[in-house]
C-alpha cells in the first residue's frame, strides 16, 4: 500500500525502518480509506516513518515498547533540533499530526493502552 504514495526504492526502504515499519503499509491503507488527499497522506506517513526511525535510533525495536513519554520526547526534544534528513526548515506539522494518527492506530490494534495525551 505504501507504493500508492511513494515509488523510490530508497524511500520505501527508509519508510519501513524501525518498530513501526511492519505496520506502515497497514497505516497507509487506513489513511487512504479515511479519504486523506495524497499530499496529506504523504505528510502523515513521512511523520510516522520519521518517528519510527527515531525510535530505532533510541534503541526501541519493538512496537510494544513505544510509550506516550517517547512520543512526547520526539515532539518536544527531537523535532526542535532535528536535522535527520534535511536542515530543520519546517514546522513539522506532518510529524505532529502523524503522532495523533499513530496513537489512534496503535490503540485500535490493542498495542498501546496508555491514556496520557501527547504534547501537541
C-alpha positions as CSV (number, residue, x, y, z in Angstrom):
1,X,0.0,0.0,0.0
2,X,2.9,2.3,0.6
3,X,3.7,2.2,-3.1
4,X,0.5,4.1,-3.7
5,X,2.2,7.2,-2.2
6,X,5.9,6.6,-2.8
7,X,7.8,5.0,-5.7
8,X,11.6,5.4,-5.0
9,X,13.0,2.1,-3.6
10,X,15.3,4.0,-1.2
11,X,12.3,5.9,0.2
12,X,10.2,2.7,0.5
13,X,13.1,1.1,2.4
14,X,13.5,4.1,4.8
15,X,9.8,4.3,5.4
16,X,9.8,0.7,6.6
17,X,12.6,1.0,9.1
18,X,12.1,0.9,12.9
19,X,9.4,-0.5,15.1
20,X,6.5,0.9,13.1
21,X,8.0,-0.4,9.8
22,X,5.9,-3.6,9.9
23,X,2.7,-1.6,10.2
24,X,3.4,1.3,7.8
25,X,1.6,-0.4,4.9
26,X,-1.4,-1.0,7.0
27,X,-1.3,2.5,8.3
28,X,-1.1,3.8,4.7
29,X,-4.2,1.7,3.8
30,X,-6.1,3.1,6.8
31,X,-5.2,6.7,5.8
32,X,-6.3,6.0,2.2
33,X,-9.6,4.6,3.4
34,X,-10.2,7.6,5.6
35,X,-10.1,9.8,2.4
36,X,-7.0,11.8,3.0
37,X,-5.6,13.6,0.0
38,X,-2.4,12.1,-1.4
39,X,-0.5,15.2,-0.3
40,X,-1.8,14.9,3.3
41,X,-1.3,11.2,3.4
42,X,2.3,11.5,2.4
43,X,2.9,14.0,5.2
44,X,1.4,11.7,7.8
45,X,3.3,8.7,6.5
46,X,6.6,10.6,6.4
47,X,6.0,11.7,10.0
48,X,5.2,8.2,11.1
49,X,8.4,6.9,9.4
50,X,10.5,9.7,11.0
51,X,9.2,8.8,14.4
52,X,9.9,5.1,13.7
53,X,13.5,5.8,12.7
54,X,13.9,8.0,15.8
55,X,12.7,5.1,18.0
56,X,15.2,2.8,16.3
57,X,17.9,5.3,16.9
58,X,16.9,5.3,20.6
59,X,17.2,1.5,20.7
60,X,13.5,0.7,20.5
61,X,12.9,-2.1,18.1
62,X,9.5,-3.5,19.2
63,X,6.3,-1.5,18.7
64,X,5.0,-2.7,22.1
65,X,7.8,-0.7,23.7
66,X,6.5,2.7,22.4
67,X,5.1,4.9,25.1
68,X,3.5,8.3,25.2
69,X,6.6,9.6,27.0
70,X,8.7,8.6,23.9
71,X,6.2,10.4,21.6
72,X,6.3,13.5,23.8
73,X,10.2,13.3,23.8
74,X,10.1,13.1,20.0
75,X,7.8,16.1,19.7
76,X,9.4,18.3,22.4
77,X,13.1,17.4,22.3
78,X,13.9,15.9,18.9
79,X,11.8,18.0,16.4
80,X,13.1,21.4,17.5
81,X,16.6,20.4,16.7
82,X,16.0,17.8,14.1
83,X,18.3,17.6,11.1
84,X,17.7,13.9,10.4
85,X,17.1,14.1,6.6
86,X,17.5,17.8,5.8
87,X,18.1,21.0,7.7
88,X,15.4,22.0,10.2
89,X,13.4,24.3,7.9
90,X,9.8,23.5,8.5
91,X,7.3,23.4,11.4
92,X,6.9,19.6,11.3
93,X,3.1,19.7,11.2
94,X,3.2,16.3,9.4
95,X,5.0,14.8,12.3
96,X,2.7,16.3,14.9
97,X,-0.4,15.1,13.1
98,X,1.2,11.7,12.5
99,X,1.7,11.2,16.2
100,X,-2.0,11.5,16.8
101,X,-2.7,9.1,14.0
102,X,-0.1,6.6,15.3
103,X,-1.5,6.7,18.8
104,X,-5.0,6.1,17.4
105,X,-3.8,3.3,15.2
106,X,-1.8,1.5,17.9
107,X,-4.7,1.8,20.3
108,X,-7.1,0.3,17.7
109,X,-4.7,-2.6,17.3
110,X,-4.6,-3.1,21.1
111,X,-0.8,-2.4,21.2
112,X,-0.8,0.9,23.1
113,X,-3.1,1.2,26.1
114,X,-1.8,4.4,27.8
115,X,-4.3,7.2,28.1
116,X,-1.8,10.1,28.7
117,X,-2.1,12.6,25.9
118,X,0.8,13.5,23.6
119,X,2.0,17.1,23.6
120,X,0.9,19.0,20.5
